[in-house]
């Protein structure tokens, strides 16, 4: 078996960057988070990488991921974990649905038998993930696009449960209309649910779309970071001006809180620390938390 045998899109391949970032951080001194499952999966995937001639996979094997990317990825996962822990502690029958799960390992990091967890992603991703991760009574896969309503019908039958939806590194690649319609469907079928996701500032999105092919290629020469992480064409499709923008989609949507990466000392690489002084960049991407009615 070779990684080249799997038909993974350029966007799908970004799941390797987040996986390896968590594993590298876990093995570092004073790590932001400990992710034994990611380390386990990476050790298995490395065997497949060694057989590949794809420069992207070779760079992964050589550990060529920028430190800033590793730190931000690990911090994001840690903050998502904290949100889930709080949600689980305050609800009797919590159900977590993780959109665009990729090779995410949040369920295993939390290790809480109280949680019923669904990892949702495209069939090509889920089929690949099944090689390394197995389902159990509380942990299940959904092979589907997040925008396909069939999966909604299947799990909306769960009674007397509170739903938390996660979108870690997902919605930034889709249009506002796609995200809006999804949120409206969630609000319709899952009363009193909550959603947590990271989002880009719309001004930053426009800026990157205009100059990323010049600026990013020049300062981020690493193929793995420029070519795959940001994307070769339009890197991001959607962003918001402020948190109230999403509340306008539906009167039942309510902003709860936010987490800004630059508020945490661990984002202390010299470049990130410098950029954090600029308001424009400080909220270039951050995590938001909403109640969907």
Kinemage of the C-alpha trace (Angstrom):
@kinemage 1
@onewidth
@group {chain A} dominant
@subgroup {mainchain}
@vectorlist {calphas} color= white
{ca unk a 1} P 0.000 0.000 0.000
{ca unk a 2} L 1.242 3.484 -0.965
{ca unk a 3} L -0.089 6.950 -0.252
{ca unk a 4} L 0.053 7.618 -3.980
{ca unk a 5} L -2.626 4.924 -4.382
{ca unk a 6} L -5.198 7.144 -2.644
{ca unk a 7} L -7.006 9.808 -4.648
{ca unk a 8} L -6.631 12.679 -2.211
{ca unk a 9} L -7.343 16.218 -3.364
{ca unk a 10} L -4.971 19.092 -2.640
{ca unk a 11} L -7.361 20.339 0.033
{ca unk a 12} L -7.642 16.864 1.564
{ca unk a 13} L -3.872 16.664 1.889
{ca unk a 14} L -3.894 19.534 4.378
{ca unk a 15} L -5.040 16.975 6.980
{ca unk a 16} L -1.476 15.639 7.037
{ca unk a 17} L -0.084 19.035 8.018
{ca unk a 18} L -2.389 19.349 11.026
{ca unk a 19} L -1.769 15.724 12.025
{ca unk a 20} L 2.016 16.057 11.845
{ca unk a 21} L 1.923 19.443 13.587
{ca unk a 22} L 0.143 17.913 16.584
{ca unk a 23} L 2.541 14.974 16.662
{ca unk a 24} L 5.640 17.189 16.394
{ca unk a 25} L 4.340 19.486 19.130
{ca unk a 26} L 3.544 16.513 21.366
{ca unk a 27} L 7.160 15.386 21.091
{ca unk a 28} L 8.560 18.850 21.800
{ca unk a 29} L 9.770 20.277 25.094
{ca unk a 30} L 6.884 21.724 27.151
{ca unk a 31} L 4.236 20.876 24.544
{ca unk a 32} L 0.980 22.787 24.200
{ca unk a 33} L -0.901 19.509 24.081
{ca unk a 34} L -0.168 15.798 24.303
{ca unk a 35} L -1.639 13.815 21.440
{ca unk a 36} L -0.587 10.195 21.660
{ca unk a 37} L -3.027 9.128 18.946
{ca unk a 38} L -1.501 11.551 16.440
{ca unk a 39} L 1.971 10.221 17.266
{ca unk a 40} L 0.707 6.678 16.740
{ca unk a 41} L -0.829 7.513 13.355
{ca unk a 42} L 2.232 9.449 12.200
{ca unk a 43} L 4.495 6.505 12.990
{ca unk a 44} L 2.318 4.306 10.788
{ca unk a 45} L 1.996 6.829 7.971
{ca unk a 46} L 5.758 7.384 7.899
{ca unk a 47} L 6.110 3.861 6.545
{ca unk a 48} L 3.873 4.847 3.623
{ca unk a 49} L 5.648 8.175 3.134
{ca unk a 50} L 8.971 6.455 2.709
{ca unk a 51} L 7.579 4.796 -0.414
{ca unk a 52} L 6.323 8.002 -2.007
{ca unk a 53} L 8.100 10.242 -4.490
{ca unk a 54} L 5.604 13.067 -4.009
{ca unk a 55} L 7.567 16.157 -2.780
{ca unk a 56} L 4.729 17.029 -0.398
{ca unk a 57} L 4.938 13.656 1.346
{ca unk a 58} L 8.729 13.696 1.316
{ca unk a 59} L 8.706 17.090 3.038
{ca unk a 60} L 6.365 15.734 5.685
{ca unk a 61} L 8.685 12.830 6.324
{ca unk a 62} L 11.584 15.270 6.681
{ca unk a 63} L 9.623 17.364 9.173
{ca unk a 64} L 9.517 20.480 7.010
{ca unk a 65} L 6.652 22.289 8.671
{ca unk a 66} L 7.279 25.862 9.898
{ca unk a 67} L 7.382 26.245 13.677
{ca unk a 68} L 4.657 28.899 13.578
{ca unk a 69} L 2.325 26.474 11.795
{ca unk a 70} L 3.001 23.741 14.365
{ca unk a 71} L 2.365 26.083 17.304
{ca unk a 72} L -0.835 27.604 15.922
{ca unk a 73} L -2.218 24.195 14.936
{ca unk a 74} L -1.530 22.752 18.381
{ca unk a 75} L -2.983 25.793 20.124
{ca unk a 76} L -6.119 25.629 18.007
{ca unk a 77} L -6.655 21.967 18.872
{ca unk a 78} L -6.058 22.704 22.568
{ca unk a 79} L -8.648 25.496 22.541
{ca unk a 80} L -11.183 23.295 20.763
{ca unk a 81} L -10.554 20.601 23.388
{ca unk a 82} L -11.241 23.107 26.155
{ca unk a 83} L -14.527 24.102 24.562
{ca unk a 84} L -15.621 20.476 24.243
{ca unk a 85} L -14.710 19.723 27.867
{ca unk a 86} L -16.840 22.622 29.064
{ca unk a 87} L -19.779 21.575 26.877
{ca unk a 88} L -19.582 17.969 28.033
{ca unk a 89} L -19.431 18.939 31.700
{ca unk a 90} L -22.569 21.062 31.508
{ca unk a 91} L -24.743 18.621 29.512
{ca unk a 92} L -26.092 15.182 30.418
{ca unk a 93} L -26.096 13.584 26.948
{ca unk a 94} L -23.552 15.469 24.838
{ca unk a 95} L -23.051 14.621 21.176
{ca unk a 96} L -20.138 16.121 19.269
{ca unk a 97} L -20.106 16.277 15.472
{ca unk a 98} L -16.676 17.134 14.078
{ca unk a 99} L -16.975 18.582 10.557
{ca unk a 100} L -14.131 17.989 8.113
{ca unk a 101} L -12.427 15.777 10.675
{ca unk a 102} L -9.523 14.747 8.467
{ca unk a 103} L -7.080 12.847 10.653
{ca unk a 104} L -8.286 14.666 13.753
{ca unk a 105} L -7.890 12.905 17.090
{ca unk a 106} L -9.928 15.071 19.448
{ca unk a 107} L -12.081 12.202 20.694
{ca unk a 108} L -9.008 10.273 21.828
{ca unk a 109} L -7.354 13.270 23.487
{ca unk a 110} L -10.441 13.919 25.605
{ca unk a 111} L -10.894 10.244 26.478
{ca unk a 112} L -14.308 10.774 28.067
{ca unk a 113} L -16.809 7.904 27.922
{ca unk a 114} L -19.631 10.395 28.417
{ca unk a 115} L -19.148 11.779 24.900
{ca unk a 116} L -20.818 10.381 21.813
{ca unk a 117} L -18.677 11.580 18.923
{ca unk a 118} L -19.144 11.646 15.146
{ca unk a 119} L -16.212 12.334 12.834
{ca unk a 120} L -17.578 13.576 9.511
{ca unk a 121} L -15.665 13.982 6.280
{ca unk a 122} L -15.696 13.077 2.597
{ca unk a 123} L -15.669 9.343 1.785
{ca unk a 124} L -12.080 9.475 0.482
{ca unk a 125} L -10.928 10.865 3.841
{ca unk a 126} L -12.958 8.516 6.013
{ca unk a 127} L -11.820 5.480 4.026
{ca unk a 128} L -8.218 6.520 4.574
{ca unk a 129} L -8.756 7.266 8.266
{ca unk a 130} L -10.296 3.844 8.858
{ca unk a 131} L -6.897 2.297 8.157
{ca unk a 132} L -5.510 3.895 11.308
{ca unk a 133} L -8.516 4.560 13.548
{ca unk a 134} L -11.331 2.215 14.555
{ca unk a 135} L -14.887 3.031 15.599
{ca unk a 136} L -16.336 2.024 18.945
{ca unk a 137} L -19.654 2.339 20.784
{ca unk a 138} L -19.220 6.072 21.316
{ca unk a 139} L -17.092 6.986 18.317
{ca unk a 140} L -18.465 6.841 14.769
{ca unk a 141} L -17.608 7.910 11.237
{ca unk a 142} L -19.905 9.680 8.775
{ca unk a 143} L -18.778 9.531 5.149
{ca unk a 144} L -20.364 12.608 3.662
{ca unk a 145} L -19.960 16.183 2.594
{ca unk a 146} L -20.936 18.468 5.455
{ca unk a 147} L -23.340 20.141 3.013
{ca unk a 148} L -25.258 16.929 2.301
{ca unk a 149} L -28.460 16.889 4.345
{ca unk a 150} L -28.641 13.090 4.474
{ca unk a 151} L -26.266 12.922 7.441
{ca unk a 152} L -28.428 15.463 9.257
{ca unk a 153} L -31.464 13.233 8.913
{ca unk a 154} L -29.586 10.234 10.276
{ca unk a 155} L -28.329 11.748 13.539
{ca unk a 156} L -31.118 14.248 14.203
{ca unk a 157} L -33.067 11.210 15.442
{ca unk a 158} L -30.941 11.211 18.582
{ca unk a 159} L -33.314 12.163 21.379
{ca unk a 160} L -32.697 14.037 24.652
{ca unk a 161} L -29.207 15.049 23.563
{ca unk a 162} L -27.344 18.328 23.229
{ca unk a 163} L -25.308 18.796 20.071
{ca unk a 164} L -21.994 20.572 19.710
{ca unk a 165} L -20.667 21.074 16.185
{ca unk a 166} L -16.982 21.659 15.489
{ca unk a 167} L -15.421 23.194 12.398
{ca unk a 168} L -11.669 23.187 12.916
{ca unk a 169} L -9.980 24.549 9.784
{ca unk a 170} L -13.037 23.828 7.623
{ca unk a 171} L -15.334 26.732 6.767
{ca unk a 172} L -12.523 29.038 5.643
{ca unk a 173} L -12.395 27.101 2.364
{ca unk a 174} L -16.091 27.490 1.520
{ca unk a 175} L -18.333 30.337 0.445
{ca unk a 176} L -20.477 32.403 2.767
{ca unk a 177} L -23.633 31.061 1.139
{ca unk a 178} L -22.591 27.435 1.708
{ca unk a 179} L -21.775 28.071 5.358
{ca unk a 180} L -24.926 30.095 5.939
{ca unk a 181} L -27.196 27.411 4.484
{ca unk a 182} L -25.499 24.762 6.621
{ca unk a 183} L -25.990 26.797 9.791
{ca unk a 184} L -29.651 27.338 8.962
{ca unk a 185} L -30.112 23.586 8.497
{ca unk a 186} L -28.401 22.893 11.816
{ca unk a 187} L -30.624 25.376 13.594
{ca unk a 188} L -33.715 23.793 12.064
{ca unk a 189} L -32.866 20.191 13.015
{ca unk a 190} L -30.869 20.607 16.246
{ca unk a 191} L -32.582 22.931 18.664
{ca unk a 192} L -30.450 24.568 21.333
{ca unk a 193} L -27.228 23.393 19.675
{ca unk a 194} L -23.866 25.150 19.664
{ca unk a 195} L -21.107 25.485 17.093
{ca unk a 196} L -17.419 26.318 17.421
{ca unk a 197} L -15.228 27.075 14.427
{ca unk a 198} L -12.275 29.126 13.323
{ca unk a 199} L -12.893 31.940 10.911
{ca unk a 200} L -10.876 34.433 8.917
{ca unk a 201} L -11.227 38.185 8.942
{ca unk a 202} L -12.817 39.126 5.594
{ca unk a 203} L -10.280 41.900 5.007
{ca unk a 204} L -7.446 39.414 5.429
{ca unk a 205} L -9.115 37.026 2.981
{ca unk a 206} L -9.309 39.719 0.298
{ca unk a 207} L -5.716 40.715 0.940
{ca unk a 208} L -4.417 37.158 0.671
{ca unk a 209} L -6.444 36.493 -2.476
{ca unk a 210} L -4.904 39.522 -4.128
{ca unk a 211} L -1.259 39.107 -3.268
{ca unk a 212} L -0.700 35.574 -1.969
{ca unk a 213} L 0.821 34.406 -5.257
{ca unk a 214} L 3.508 37.079 -4.920
{ca unk a 215} L 4.015 37.652 -1.195
{ca unk a 216} L 3.565 34.179 0.236
{ca unk a 217} L 5.581 32.463 -2.452
{ca unk a 218} L 8.463 34.812 -1.758
{ca unk a 219} L 8.597 34.598 2.045
{ca unk a 220} L 7.320 31.043 2.496
{ca unk a 221} L 9.459 29.059 0.121
{ca unk a 222} L 8.668 25.717 1.685
{ca unk a 223} L 6.538 23.768 -0.794
{ca unk a 224} L 4.615 22.071 1.977
{ca unk a 225} L 3.511 25.390 3.486
{ca unk a 226} L 2.872 27.521 0.432
{ca unk a 227} L 1.759 24.951 -2.108
{ca unk a 228} L -0.443 22.816 0.091
{ca unk a 229} L -1.361 24.719 3.222
{ca unk a 230} L -2.433 27.966 1.589
{ca unk a 231} L -3.463 26.352 -1.697
{ca unk a 232} L -2.327 26.913 -5.247
{ca unk a 233} L -5.245 29.009 -6.444
{ca unk a 234} L -7.606 30.861 -4.090
{ca unk a 235} L -6.537 29.884 -0.581
{ca unk a 236} L -9.596 31.077 1.329
{ca unk a 237} L -13.132 31.777 0.199
{ca unk a 238} L -14.880 33.384 3.147
{ca unk a 239} L -14.384 35.540 6.193
{ca unk a 240} L -16.336 37.843 8.499
{ca unk a 241} L -15.931 41.510 9.375
{ca unk a 242} L -17.050 40.946 12.952
{ca unk a 243} L -18.820 38.399 15.139
{ca unk a 244} L -22.248 40.075 14.786
{ca unk a 245} L -22.271 39.378 11.070
{ca unk a 246} L -23.360 35.761 11.532
{ca unk a 247} L -26.116 36.752 13.964
{ca unk a 248} L -27.779 38.558 11.050
{ca unk a 249} L -28.307 35.241 9.267
{ca unk a 250} L -30.977 34.201 11.756
{ca unk a 251} L -32.527 35.838 14.817
{ca unk a 252} L -31.852 32.631 16.790
{ca unk a 253} L -28.083 32.771 16.233
{ca unk a 254} L -26.252 34.222 19.226
{ca unk a 255} L -22.558 34.941 19.555
{ca unk a 256} L -21.171 33.559 22.833
{ca unk a 257} L -17.440 34.202 22.868
{ca unk a 258} L -14.179 34.085 20.949
{ca unk a 259} L -10.596 32.919 21.340
{ca unk a 260} L -7.805 34.927 19.710
{ca unk a 261} L -4.559 33.067 19.145
{ca unk a 262} L -2.393 36.090 19.889
{ca unk a 263} L -3.801 36.314 23.408
{ca unk a 264} L -1.720 33.243 24.253
{ca unk a 265} L 1.962 33.495 25.064
{ca unk a 266} L 2.802 30.337 23.162
{ca unk a 267} L 2.376 32.150 19.863
{ca unk a 268} L 5.747 33.729 20.544
{ca unk a 269} L 7.764 33.140 17.391
{ca unk a 270} L 9.334 36.453 16.408
{ca unk a 271} L 7.196 36.838 13.277
{ca unk a 272} L 3.891 36.132 15.021
{ca unk a 273} L 4.776 38.379 17.947
{ca unk a 274} L 5.577 41.237 15.577
{ca unk a 275} L 2.421 40.804 13.514
{ca unk a 276} L 0.226 40.632 16.619
{ca unk a 277} L 0.751 44.362 17.186
{ca unk a 278} L -1.277 45.083 14.077
{ca unk a 279} L -5.056 45.059 14.662
{ca unk a 280} L -5.564 43.996 11.052
{ca unk a 281} L -3.523 40.841 11.599
{ca unk a 282} L -4.348 40.101 15.251
{ca unk a 283} L -7.772 38.779 14.257
{ca unk a 284} L -6.743 37.453 10.865
{ca unk a 285} L -8.021 34.080 12.055
{ca unk a 286} L -9.585 33.224 15.397
{ca unk a 287} L -12.109 30.900 17.014
{ca unk a 288} L -15.764 31.837 17.503
{ca unk a 289} L -18.524 30.193 19.504
{ca unk a 290} L -22.248 30.517 18.700
{ca unk a 291} L -25.549 29.208 19.959
{ca unk a 292} L -27.831 28.163 17.091
{ca unk a 293} L -31.158 28.802 18.764
